[in-house]
Amino acid sequence: MRKRGYGGEWDSMSRELREQQPYCSRCGKSVPKHALHCHHVIPRGRAGPDIPINVVVLCKTCHDREHQADRDLIESKIRRCRR
């Protein structure tokens, strides 16, 4: 599964992390490996590295919440700048 320039090393590392941890880091829910998502703690866009210590394994619900929280934070910063 390649997205946005993620390479073969990312694929291998994320597969290995999902195999080692078959549950969500946030809610603890046990999820089939293929349904788990690897999420960068420090986003790649902010120079977050593709290394295990910067990645958490999440279920889809928690992964979506993480990204929504990121969007909410950005929107609140934009609103503050407009004041």
N, C-alpha and C positions, 0 to 999 in steps of 0.2 A: 504494500500500500504506500505509494509515493505521493506526497503533496508538497506544493510550494517549495520545490528545490531540496527537499529532504532526500538524502542519498542512501545508498546501500548500507552504510554503517549505522545510520539511524534505524533503518528497517530491522537490522540484526539486533541492535541494542533494545529497541522497543519490544521486539518479539521475546527476547530473553527475559526482560523485566516482567512482562505479562505472564510468562511461564513460571517465574519464580514467585510471583505474587498474584494468585488467582482471585483477588478481592479488591474492593475499592479502598484507597487510602483514607478517604474522607468519611464515608458512612459505614465501612466495614462489610458491605454487602458482597456475598460470594457471587461471582459472575463468570460465565464461560470466557475463556481466554480471548476468543474472537470478538467479544463484545466489550472488552476493556479498551480504554484510551490512555495513551501516554501524554502527559501534559507538562510543559516546561514551567518550572517555578519562576525563573527569570526568563521572560520571553526572548525568543531568538532575535526579535526586533530591537531588543535592548542588550544585545550581545550575550544573551544567555547561551551557555555552551550545551552541546549535545553529549552530556556525560550523566551517568546514573544519578549522581547526587543532586542534579538540577531537574530531575524528572520524577513525577508522581504518577502512579497508576490509578485511574479513576473510572467509575462506571459512567455511562452516557449522561445520566441525570446530573451527577456531580460535575462532570466536565462542562456541560452546558451552563451550569450555575457559575463555575469559575469564569467562563468567558462573559457571561452576563454581568458579573461583578466588575470585570475589567471595563466593559462598556459603560456601566453606571458611573464608575470612577472618572472616566474620561469626560462623560457628559457633565458631571458636577464641576469638574475643573473648568470646562468651557463656560458654564453658567457663571462661575465666580469671576472669570476674566471679563465677561461682558458687563459686569456691574460697575 
